[in-house]
Amino acid sequence: MKRTTLLSITLAAALGLTGPFALAGTTGHEGHAAATLALSLNNGAKWQGDASMIQGMAGIRAVIERNKEAIHQNTLAAADYKPLAAEVQGQVDYLVQNCKLSPEADAQLHVVLGQVLEGMAEMDGGADPRAGAIRIVEALNVYGNYFDHPGWTAIE
């Protein structure tokens, strides 16, 4: 059974996550489709977040960054993705419990978090946990294009 908290189930239901995300476009990267999420800027500017958004998203990024070489080289064992999914889950739970964004910014962040949740579910017990990690990387990289997060850099 997949480890999913009530917060993630609630978030997923609120986002209507019952299937794949609608993608605005794709580009290739090592045979994987790099998703471009359907997000918009705030009248041409990045969305302003709050401290909990910044902390939660930085935490998710840290989990992936710490393991990026093994993920990239495809040397991380399938079983080793489960603990990473649990760490990501903890950060998502923190974010959902503490985030106080404007409704407009919150809606945009939900698009990113939806992709993170789908990647996390794949890491936690899906057929291709590496693809789940890549999905999270893609979401994190898109996040940096749409949210003002001091010091944020894309994961290479």
Steps between C-alpha positions, in 0.01 A plus 500: 500500500633843412578736787286805434390742769159652532643838399626365170172325431316822576736702281472248218120504522495881504720503193288240322798267463354185362719465195793653314554873505409721211831609353568821319784344298787255521867477427723194505770414752670163484192334358268646765239762424569814698161641590425868483219563743215733410586794726475873458691793640348768720452775240843423359671464840582195708254412774591606852505223755521484873766358732331159523483466122866586474594258778285215366610535140864531607455183703361308203785629286758396763368141501536475123828693481660272757419200278519653153816323382363155587167589340669642190737205466215256569700339782249556780328172587124495457452437873704811582238726342244420773687686776549794263126505431438506876735798539324685218166415663615661823588820318169506313313446827689790658423721203129419496465550876685832512473674164307827500517610137255721320231293326653575160854399599364198686323379186827522306693318774238223499586426137864449599411300812268279299790398281715445811229275648477293185878461492502411867233231450709346221809506723306341784387192316448560132640296215775756427611685815779678310238653269326631811819670616546651155143628513581676828816651351295636211244650740775660709665651195170643377427634850813715483372666184171607656568567868727753665724280711829668598803296393295240311687320223385230264615144560729402216 
